[in-house]
Amino acid sequence: MQKSRGSEDQACTKLHYDITYDDLPLSCPPGNTRVWDAHPRVYLPIEELGKVTCPYCGAEYVLINFISPKE
C-alpha cells in the first residue's frame, strides 16, 4: 500500500491510498496504522468499482491495476 499524504505515526491522516490486490480485504483505518485514536475499523468494498471513500474519515482508496468484474 502506498500512501500519499499525512503523518506516518497516526491513523486516518492520509487523504489518498493506492491499494494493490495483495492488500485486500481493505479496511480503514489500514491494518498497519494505529487505531486507538481513529474511527472504528470498517471494511470497504473496493473490488467492485476500483475505488472507494471511507464514510468515517473521507480517505480515498484506489485499487492499482483494477480489473472490472465481467457482467
VENQUIFEN-V636760 format. One record per backbone hydrogen bond with DSSP energy under -0.5 kcal/mol. NH is the residue of the N-H (numbers start at 0). CO is the residue of the C=O. E is the energy in kcal/mol with one decimal. If there is no record, write none. Layout:
# VENQUIFEN-V636760
NH,CO,E / NH,CO,E
This chain:
# VENQUIFEN-V636760
1,17,-2.1 / 3,15,-1.6 / 9,6,-0.7 / 12,9,-0.6 / 16,59,-2.6 / 17,1,-2.7 / 18,16,-0.6 / 18,61,-3.5 / 22,19,-1.6 / 23,20,-1.2 / 25,43,-0.5 / 27,41,-2.6 / 32,29,-1.8 / 37,34,-1.5 / 41,27,-2.5 / 43,25,-2.3 / 45,43,-1.7 / 49,45,-2.3 / 51,60,-2.2 / 53,58,-2.6 / 57,53,-1.5 / 59,14,-2.3 / 60,51,-3.0 / 61,16,-2.4 / 62,49,-3.1 / 63,18,-3.5 / 63,61,-0.7 / 65,62,-1.0 / 67,65,-0.5
